[in-house]
Amino acid sequence: MQIVVKHPFALYRKIAKILKDNFQQFSNTIGRAKRNMEILETIATLCVSFYSSCRI
């Protein structure tokens, strides 16, 4: 599959922008995932302590 481009630099700039945006999104996603894991751990801890206090 061949793509004929008249202005390759515009294409390179476009690709670079897409990669940069994706990288930013990717690192944001990692940050969010870390926070979510912390939230989940907190919830799990609360559930476990609640459950063990109910069992007694």
C-alpha positions in Angstrom: 0.0 0.0 0.0 1.6 3.2 -1.1 0.6 6.7 0.0 1.8 9.5 -2.3 2.4 12.7 -0.3 3.3 16.0 -1.8 4.5 17.5 1.5 6.3 14.8 3.6 7.2 17.4 6.3 3.6 18.1 6.9 3.0 14.3 7.3 6.0 14.0 9.7 4.7 16.9 11.7 1.2 15.3 11.8 2.7 11.9 12.9 4.8 13.6 15.6 1.8 15.4 16.9 -0.3 12.2 17.0 2.5 10.4 18.8 2.9 13.2 21.3 -0.8 13.3 22.0 -0.9 9.6 22.4 2.1 9.6 24.8 0.4 12.3 26.9 -2.8 10.4 27.0 -0.8 7.2 27.8 1.0 8.8 30.8 -2.2 10.4 32.0 -3.8 6.9 31.8 -0.9 5.5 33.9 -1.4 8.2 36.5 -5.1 7.5 36.6 -4.5 3.8 36.9 -2.2 4.3 39.9 -4.7 6.5 41.6 -7.5 4.0 40.9 -5.4 1.2 42.3 -4.9 3.2 45.5 -8.6 3.9 45.7 -9.4 0.2 45.2 -6.9 -0.9 47.8 -8.4 1.5 50.3 -11.9 0.2 49.5 -10.7 -3.4 49.8 -9.1 -2.6 53.2 -12.3 -1.0 54.4 -14.4 -3.9 53.2 -12.1 -6.5 54.9 -12.0 -4.6 58.2 -15.8 -4.1 58.0 -16.3 -7.8 57.2 -14.0 -9.0 60.0 -15.7 -6.6 62.5 -19.1 -8.0 61.5 -18.0 -11.6 61.9 -17.1 -11.3 65.5 
